[in-house]
């Protein structure tokens, strides 16, 4: 359907409304990043029985602003062997995709009793910057584009340590991008929509017996939501998947040679990516801004309030994971992505597709679920036997390599 603001002729008023929405979205995202840094530092301090920031501003809320101002006045270094043009532009390739992803997220609108539009300066429009017909594909494209910023930052520095950090960071992002895409495909399958606005509208419908919400979390069966959250954590370079910096092994990873404003842009892009990933999770699986309108007065505020509350919950989950889980080794990270998440996401996508075919072909849903359960049990049993045989063979080879030969026995006897 698309944004009704752009359905007719594009005049000066429409252009100014779009420009206003773009500026508001960017300012809102920047302020959210500043508050997110403060929020994370205070929550982790509370988990560790510390006070956290408490000097700059009330409750230390201006500490992030003070740290950012300090970075602006630091010396901006440019390595002698760096590719200057690419070195300067690489941080923007991480910052812009995070902002463009947030641009397709609906943050308000009455979806329970309307079509999600609001009236703004005499024009009907959506409370999102853009609603492309292929919104979710746009999200996947932008999340994949951010890896170029990491890779080019490492390559353009002219040093081997950032280059190694860029290679391992790009390998991590590419590995978890597959699981992210498969879990997103499961949502597209059950909702029948690709536009983010249409996905929220579908989830705003009446759920099971009017009690359970019609969120994709329940319709898709929880598994895609869990996989998406894990893969999104790795995509956002959040702990326990924060191996893109590799502080303990590669000095600072891909951003070793950066300082001042450009280093601040990497820092800003990481937290901005956390906010946008949380917003996408809310949009795909938790109904976005859809929710009950409790009062007619200021009814347009309630959807924004529901969206904000859901967003804060997932931002807290990201902070909670950082404060509680230990960091993985890189081989564990790659094994988990390729051997666990991708097969699970693919199997669940095929399962949901089979259920859809069964419903359209009048098959027995119970028999289909039973057949899938039996197939999964056989597959897991075969996989377990294969792993046991591989370990036994490896143990036999190790024992054969450690066993002394006949000459060694003779030397020992002599």
SVG drawing of the C-alpha trace seen along z (x, -y; Angstrom):
<svg xmlns="http://www.w3.org/2000/svg" viewBox="-12 -24 83 79">
<polyline fill="none" stroke="black" stroke-width="0.4" points="0.0,0.0 2.8,-2.4 2.8,-5.7 -0.3,-7.7 1.8,-10.9 3.5,-9.9 0.5,-8.6 -0.3,-11.9 1.7,-14.7 4.9,-15.6 4.7,-19.3 6.7,-21.5 4.6,-20.6 5.2,-16.8 8.9,-17.4 9.1,-19.4 7.1,-16.8 9.5,-14.1 12.5,-16.3 11.0,-16.9 10.6,-13.2 14.2,-12.5 15.5,-15.1 13.4,-13.9 14.4,-10.3 18.1,-11.2 17.9,-13.4 15.8,-10.8 18.3,-8.1 21.3,-10.2 19.6,-11.1 18.7,-7.4 22.3,-6.4 23.4,-8.9 20.7,-7.6 21.6,-4.0 25.3,-4.4 24.2,-5.9 21.6,-3.2 24.1,-0.4 26.7,-1.8 24.2,-2.3 22.6,1.2 26.0,3.0 27.2,0.9 24.1,2.0 24.7,5.6 28.3,5.3 27.3,3.4 28.9,0.1 27.5,-3.4 28.3,-4.1 28.2,-7.6 26.9,-10.1 28.9,-13.4 28.0,-14.9 24.4,-16.1 21.5,-14.5 22.2,-10.8 25.2,-11.1 23.0,-11.3 25.3,-13.8 28.4,-11.6 28.0,-10.4 27.9,-13.9 31.1,-14.7 32.9,-11.7 31.8,-12.5 32.9,-16.1 36.3,-14.9 36.7,-12.7 36.0,-15.6 39.0,-17.5 41.4,-14.6 44.0,-14.5 42.8,-13.0 45.5,-10.6 46.0,-9.4 48.5,-6.6 51.2,-7.2 50.5,-4.0 46.7,-4.3 44.5,-4.7 43.3,-8.2 40.0,-8.3 38.8,-4.9 40.1,-5.4 38.1,-8.5 34.9,-7.1 34.8,-3.7 33.2,-4.8 30.3,-6.3 29.7,-2.9 28.9,-1.5 26.9,-4.6 24.6,-5.1 23.1,-1.5 22.1,-1.7 20.2,-5.0 18.6,-3.7 17.4,-0.5 15.7,-2.7 14.1,-4.7 11.8,-1.8 10.6,-1.0 7.0,-2.1 7.2,-3.9 3.6,-4.9 0.1,-4.9 -3.3,-3.4 -3.1,0.2 -5.8,1.6 -8.7,-0.4 -7.1,-2.0 -4.6,-1.7 -1.7,-3.1 -1.8,-6.5 -1.7,-9.9 -2.5,-13.4 0.5,-15.7 0.0,-19.3 -3.2,-18.3 -1.6,-15.2 -2.2,-11.5 1.1,-9.7 2.9,-6.9 5.0,-7.5 8.1,-6.1 10.4,-7.8 9.9,-5.3 7.8,-2.2 9.3,-0.5 7.4,2.5 10.4,4.7 11.2,3.3 12.5,6.5 14.8,7.1 16.0,3.6 16.8,4.3 18.8,7.4 20.7,5.4 21.6,2.6 22.7,5.0 25.0,6.8 26.3,3.4 27.7,2.6 30.3,5.3 32.0,3.2 32.7,0.5 34.4,3.0 36.4,4.6 37.5,1.4 38.4,-0.2 40.8,2.7 42.2,2.8 42.7,-0.9 44.7,-1.4 47.8,0.0 48.6,2.3 48.4,6.0 46.6,5.9 43.5,4.0 43.5,6.1 43.3,9.3 40.6,7.8 38.6,6.7 38.9,10.2 37.6,12.0 34.9,9.4 33.6,9.8 33.6,13.6 31.6,13.3 29.0,11.0 28.6,13.1 28.2,16.3 25.4,15.0 23.8,13.1 22.6,16.4 20.7,17.4 19.3,13.9 18.0,14.1 16.4,17.6 14.6,16.5 13.4,13.4 12.1,15.6 10.1,17.6 8.4,14.3 7.6,13.4 6.1,16.9 3.7,16.8 2.7,13.1 2.5,13.0 4.0,9.5 7.4,7.9 6.7,4.3 7.3,3.5 4.1,1.5 2.1,4.4 3.8,6.8 2.7,4.6 -0.8,4.4 -1.0,8.2 0.1,8.6 -2.4,6.1 -5.3,8.5 -7.1,10.6 -5.0,13.5 -5.9,16.9 -9.3,16.8 -8.8,13.1 -6.3,13.8 -2.9,14.5 -1.7,11.6 -1.3,12.2 2.4,11.5 4.7,13.4 6.5,14.6 3.5,17.0 2.5,17.6 6.0,18.6 6.6,20.7 9.2,18.9 12.2,20.5 12.7,17.8 12.5,15.1 15.2,16.8 17.5,17.3 16.9,13.8 17.8,12.3 21.0,14.4 22.1,13.6 21.2,10.0 23.4,9.9 26.3,11.1 25.4,8.7 25.5,5.8 28.9,6.9 27.5,7.2 28.8,9.5 29.2,12.5 29.9,12.1 32.1,9.0 35.1,10.5 35.3,8.0 37.5,5.7 39.5,8.6 41.2,6.5 43.0,9.5 44.5,10.7 44.7,8.0 45.3,4.7 41.9,3.2 40.8,5.0 39.7,3.1 39.6,-0.3 43.1,-0.1 44.4,-3.1 41.4,-5.3 41.1,-8.2 39.1,-11.3 35.9,-11.8 36.3,-8.7 36.7,-6.4 33.6,-8.1 31.7,-7.2 32.5,-3.5 31.4,-3.7 28.2,-5.6 27.5,-3.1 27.7,-0.1 25.2,-1.5 23.0,-2.8 23.0,0.7 21.9,2.1 18.9,-0.2 17.9,0.5 18.3,4.2 16.0,4.0 13.5,2.0 13.5,4.6 13.0,7.4 10.0,5.5 8.6,4.9 9.0,8.4 7.9,10.5 6.2,8.2 3.7,6.2 5.7,3.0 3.7,0.0 0.4,2.0 -1.4,2.1 -4.6,1.1 -5.6,-2.5 -6.7,-3.0 -8.1,-6.6 -9.4,-8.6 -7.6,-11.7 -4.2,-11.8 -4.8,-8.4 -1.9,-8.8 0.5,-8.7 -0.3,-5.1 1.2,-3.3 4.5,-5.3 4.4,-4.4 4.0,-0.7 6.8,-0.8 9.1,-2.5 8.3,-0.1 9.0,2.9 12.2,1.3 13.5,0.7 12.8,4.3 15.1,5.6 17.7,2.9 17.8,4.2 18.2,7.8 21.2,6.7 22.7,5.1 21.8,8.1 23.6,10.4 26.7,8.2 26.8,8.2 26.3,12.0 27.7,14.1 31.4,14.7 32.9,14.0 33.1,17.0 36.3,18.1 36.3,17.4 36.1,21.1 33.1,21.5 31.5,18.5 31.8,19.8 30.8,23.4 27.7,22.1 26.7,20.0 27.3,22.6 26.6,25.9 23.7,24.8 21.9,21.6 21.8,22.1 20.6,25.7 18.0,24.9 16.7,21.8 16.6,23.8 14.8,26.8 12.2,24.5 11.6,22.6 11.0,26.0 8.7,27.0 6.6,23.8 6.4,24.2 5.2,27.8 2.5,26.6 1.4,24.0 1.1,26.6 -0.7,29.0 -3.3,26.3 -3.9,25.4 -4.1,29.1 -6.4,30.3 -3.7,32.5 -3.8,33.5 -1.6,31.0 -1.1,33.5 0.3,36.1 2.6,33.6 3.9,32.5 4.4,36.2 6.3,37.0 8.6,34.0 9.2,35.0 10.2,38.5 12.4,37.2 14.1,34.8 14.7,37.6 16.2,39.8 18.4,37.0 19.6,36.1 20.3,39.8 22.3,40.2 24.2,37.0 25.0,38.1 26.3,41.5 28.4,39.8 30.0,37.5 30.6,40.4 32.3,42.4 34.4,39.4 35.6,38.9 36.4,42.6 38.4,42.5 40.3,39.4 41.0,41.0 42.3,44.2 44.6,42.1 45.9,40.2 46.6,43.3 48.4,44.9 50.5,41.8 51.5,41.8 52.2,45.6 56.0,46.4 57.4,48.5 59.3,51.8 62.7,50.1 61.6,47.7 60.6,50.7 64.0,52.2 65.7,49.0 63.6,48.9 64.5,52.5 68.2,51.9"/>
</svg>
